[in-house]
Structure formats: structure tokens, C-alpha cells
Amino acid sequence: MQSSLPLEGKTILLTGTSKTTTIVDDITALGGHAVIAPLIGTCERMDSHDEELLKSARHFDWIIFTSQNAVDAFANKMGRHQVIAQNFQGKIASIGTKTTTALEKLGFQVSFMPSIFSADIFVKEFPHIAGDHPSCLFIRGEKAKSTLKDGLPFDLKEWTVYETIERHDQTSDILNCIHHNPDITVIFASPSAVDVYAKDIAAHVGWQATRIAAIGHITEAALEQYGATVDIMPSVYTMQAVIEELMKVGDKS
């Protein structure tokens, strides 16, 4: 019987937006020390045409969400204009369990999720169940790549509902954390967070100072473009899967 918890002595730095309370509890229960240091934030993009756009959205065959942030911004608009999930006639497609959970809390039923939580897998699998020439609306953030627009074989309308903001207020805390913790893992869930880290942190301490974990191969590719070695990249693109992989690895030397 092991005397120590699987994450004992490990510090795990979370760089995404601050929607991480449940994973912090999980890390703590496993003996690890979680540090929330978001390098990006989001804010809803307000538009004077929001009410009209919501009315239009009701009539699409499919509405596609690829992030929890998009769901949150969409929910704000629904609340502001007194629209409920039952007002939408189309089906819902989602990437990721967190996105799906957020949609279900709003009252939506998700009809499609790709086998791997990635946009490029989505564009391969979705056409097989979408129907003939479906009308589709992608609820997106302003930094969303053109993967869906370019990859789907039918017309896709897009509605940008939130913006991503770089945060540079965490730099000193992160550098201090790295200097004082011998076994630290930094988890990245988006290329946007990688960009900020590269400028604010890696420029001072390099990429070898910590273990690097990536959620998703797009994030992994962004890290590798900066010359970082990705130590952990689970096949399931979730924070929980990263933690499970981290429980299997030894100390960072």
C-alpha cells in the first residue's frame, strides 16, 4: 500500500480561463498543489443586432458550439432577450464534455459530439450525420480558427459571441512559483495561453524549467512551434485526462 498520494509534491499550474474550480478540488484530493494563473480571459461581444441574430439562430438545422466560453456568452444573450432552449428548432452539436454539460444546463440536448474533442475531427465526422445541405450556425470566439468554415462541405454561418483577452498580470506569480517549486507542471488548453506564456514566462526561464502538458493537438503544435517539448498530451482532450497522465509520471528532474 502506497503511503503517499499520487500527486504529492507536485505543483500544477493552470493557465486557462478561471473556470477550473472542480479540477482544483481533484488535484488537492490527490495530494497536489493547484495554482490558478489564467493567461487568457474572455468577455462577451455585445452587438446591437443580438436580438435579431438570436431570432435567426432559432431556425438553423444545427447550432455548433466548440467551447464552454461560447456557451456562456450565448447564454448571456439568451437571458438578456428572454429566449429559452425550447425556442430553437434545430439540433445542437458540441465539442467537449464541459461544453456539452454547459449546454445541457441551459436546457439543450446535444445530438452530436465528435469522437475526439477537436475541430478537425469534427469536420470529418459531422457531415455523416448532419443531413443533406443542412443550415448550420457556428457560435464562436473571435480567435476561433477557420477549421469548420474551411472543412465542412456545406455552407456555415458564423456568429462571434466572445473575445479572448491576453492577461499579463500573472507573470510575477508564475515566475515565483517556478523558482520555488522543484516539480511543477504547466497545463495549456489553448494556443492563446501558449502565446502569452512564451512572451511573459518562457522568455525568462525557458521551456525546460517545468513539465509541459497540452490539451489537444492544436495546443501541442503551438507549443512545439516555440521549441517546447510536450511531456503530457492525453488522447482524450480534457483536463481530467491530463491529471490522470500526470499521476503516472515521476518527478521533474
C-alpha positions in Angstrom: 0.0 0.0 0.0 1.4 3.4 -1.0 2.0 5.8 1.8 1.7 8.9 -0.4 -0.9 10.4 -2.6 -0.3 10.2 -6.4 0.3 13.9 -6.8 2.1 14.6 -3.6 4.9 17.0 -4.0 3.6 18.2 -7.4 2.6 21.7 -8.3 0.2 22.1 -11.2 -0.2 25.4 -12.8 -3.5 26.0 -14.7 -3.1 28.7 -17.4 -6.6 28.8 -19.0 -9.6 30.9 -18.1 -10.5 30.7 -14.4 -13.3 28.0 -14.8 -11.2 25.4 -13.0 -12.7 25.0 -9.5 -13.6 21.4 -9.8 -10.2 20.3 -11.2 -8.5 22.2 -8.3 -10.5 20.1 -5.9 -9.5 17.0 -7.7 -5.8 17.9 -7.7 -5.9 18.8 -4.0 -7.6 15.5 -3.1 -4.8 13.6 -4.9 -2.2 15.4 -2.8 -1.1 18.0 -5.4 -0.9 21.8 -5.2 -3.0 23.6 -7.8 -2.2 27.2 -8.8 -4.7 29.1 -10.9 -2.8 31.6 -13.1 -5.0 32.4 -16.1 -3.1 33.8 -19.1 -6.2 34.5 -21.0 -9.7 35.8 -20.2 -12.9 36.2 -22.2 -15.6 38.8 -22.5 -18.9 38.7 -24.3 -19.0 40.6 -27.5 -22.1 42.8 -27.4 -23.9 43.7 -30.6 -26.9 45.9 -31.3 -28.2 43.1 -33.6 -28.0 40.4 -30.9 -31.8 40.1 -30.7 -32.2 39.7 -34.4 -29.3 37.2 -34.5 -30.9 35.2 -31.8 -34.2 35.1 -33.7 -32.4 33.9 -36.8 -30.5 31.3 -34.8 -33.8 29.6 -33.9 -34.3 28.5 -37.5 -31.0 26.8 -38.3 -30.9 23.0 -38.7 -27.8 22.8 -36.5 -26.1 25.1 -34.0 -22.5 24.3 -33.3 -20.5 25.1 -30.1 -16.9 24.3 -29.6 -16.2 25.9 -26.2 -17.8 26.5 -22.9 -17.0 30.2 -23.3 -19.1 30.3 -26.4 -22.0 28.7 -24.5 -21.6 31.2 -21.6 -21.7 34.2 -23.9 -24.7 32.7 -25.8 -26.5 32.1 -22.5 -26.0 35.7 -21.5 -27.6 36.8 -24.8 -30.5 34.3 -24.3 -31.1 35.7 -20.8 -30.9 39.3 -21.9 -33.5 38.8 -24.6 -35.7 36.2 -22.8 -35.1 33.3 -25.1 -35.0 29.7 -23.8 -33.6 26.5 -25.3 -37.1 25.3 -26.3 -37.4 28.2 -28.7 -34.7 26.7 -31.0 -35.9 24.2 -33.6 -32.5 22.8 -34.7 -30.2 20.2 -33.3 -27.1 21.0 -31.2 -23.5 19.9 -32.0 -20.8 20.3 -29.3 -17.1 19.7 -28.9 -16.1 18.6 -25.4 -17.8 17.3 -22.3 -17.6 20.7 -20.5 -19.2 22.4 -23.5 -21.9 19.7 -23.6 -22.6 20.0 -19.8 -22.9 23.8 -20.1 -25.4 23.4 -22.9 -27.5 20.8 -21.0 -27.7 23.1 -18.1 -29.3 25.7 -20.4 -31.9 23.1 -21.4 -30.4 22.0 -24.8 -30.0 18.4 -25.8 -26.7 17.7 -27.6 -27.2 15.5 -30.7 -23.6 15.2 -31.8 -20.1 15.2 -30.3 -17.0 14.1 -32.2 -15.1 11.0 -31.1 -12.1 13.2 -30.3 -12.7 16.7 -29.0 -11.1 18.6 -31.8 -12.4 20.8 -34.7 -10.5 18.9 -37.4 -12.1 15.6 -36.2 -15.4 17.3 -36.0 -15.3 18.3 -39.7 -14.6 14.7 -40.7 -17.4 13.1 -38.6 -20.2 15.7 -38.6 -21.1 15.6 -42.3 -22.1 11.9 -41.9 -24.9 12.7 -39.5 -25.7 16.4 -40.4 -28.2 15.5 -43.2 -28.4 16.9 -46.8 -27.4 20.5 -47.2 -28.1 21.5 -43.6 -28.2 25.1 -42.5 -25.5 25.4 -39.8 -24.6 28.2 -37.4 -21.2 28.2 -35.6 -21.2 30.1 -32.2 -17.6 31.1 -31.9 -15.0 33.2 -30.3 -13.0 35.8 -32.2 -9.8 33.7 -32.2 -11.5 30.6 -33.5 -9.6 29.1 -36.4 -11.3 28.6 -39.8 -11.2 24.8 -39.5 -15.0 24.4 -39.5 -15.6 27.0 -42.2 -13.0 25.5 -44.5 -13.5 21.9 -43.7 -17.3 21.4 -43.8 -18.8 20.5 -47.2 -21.7 22.8 -46.8 -22.4 26.5 -46.0 -21.6 27.6 -42.4 -22.8 30.8 -40.9 -20.7 32.2 -38.0 -21.6 34.4 -35.1 -18.8 35.7 -32.9 -20.1 36.0 -29.4 -17.0 36.5 -27.3 -13.5 37.8 -27.4 -10.3 36.5 -25.9 -8.1 38.8 -23.9 -4.5 38.3 -23.0 -3.7 38.5 -19.3 -0.2 39.7 -18.3 -1.0 40.2 -14.6 0.1 36.7 -13.6 3.8 36.9 -14.7 5.4 37.6 -11.4 3.3 34.9 -9.6 4.1 32.3 -12.2 7.9 33.1 -12.2 7.9 33.0 -8.4 6.0 29.6 -8.5 8.6 28.1 -10.9 11.5 29.4 -8.9 10.2 27.9 -5.6 8.8 24.5 -6.7 11.0 21.7 -7.9 8.3 19.6 -9.5 5.9 21.8 -11.5 3.7 21.1 -14.4 2.1 23.8 -16.6 -1.1 22.8 -18.3 -2.1 24.6 -21.6 -5.5 24.3 -23.1 -5.3 26.8 -25.9 -2.7 28.3 -28.3 -3.7 31.8 -26.9 -2.4 30.8 -23.5 0.8 29.4 -25.1 1.4 32.7 -26.8 1.3 34.7 -23.6 3.4 32.2 -21.7 6.1 32.3 -24.4 6.3 36.1 -24.2 6.0 36.6 -20.4 7.4 33.4 -18.9 9.5 31.3 -21.3 11.4 34.4 -22.4 12.8 34.5 -18.8 13.1 30.8 -17.7 12.9 28.8 -21.0 10.6 25.8 -21.6 12.7 23.3 -19.7 12.0 24.8 -16.3 8.7 22.8 -15.9 6.9 19.8 -17.2 4.6 20.8 -20.1 1.1 19.4 -20.6 -1.1 20.1 -23.5 -4.8 19.6 -24.1 -5.4 18.9 -27.7 -3.0 18.5 -30.7 -3.6 22.1 -31.8 -2.3 23.4 -28.5 0.5 20.8 -28.7 1.5 22.1 -32.1 1.6 25.7 -30.8 4.0 24.7 -28.0 6.2 22.8 -30.4 6.4 25.9 -32.7 8.0 27.7 -29.8 10.5 24.8 -29.3 8.8 23.4 -26.2 8.8 19.7 -25.5 5.3 18.5 -24.7 5.6 15.9 -21.9 1.9 15.1 -21.5 -0.7 15.1 -24.2 -3.5 12.6 -23.5 -5.6 11.1 -26.3 -8.8 12.4 -24.5 -8.7 16.1 -24.7 -9.8 17.0 -21.1 -8.2 18.4 -18.0 -9.1 15.3 -16.1 -7.2 13.2 -18.6 -4.1 15.3 -18.1 -4.3 14.8 -14.4 -4.6 11.0 -14.8 -1.5 11.0 -17.0 0.4 13.2 -14.5 -0.3 10.6 -11.8 1.7 8.1 -13.7 4.9 10.2 -14.2 7.9 10.6 -11.9 9.5 13.8 -10.6 10.6 16.5 -12.9 14.4 16.5 -12.8 
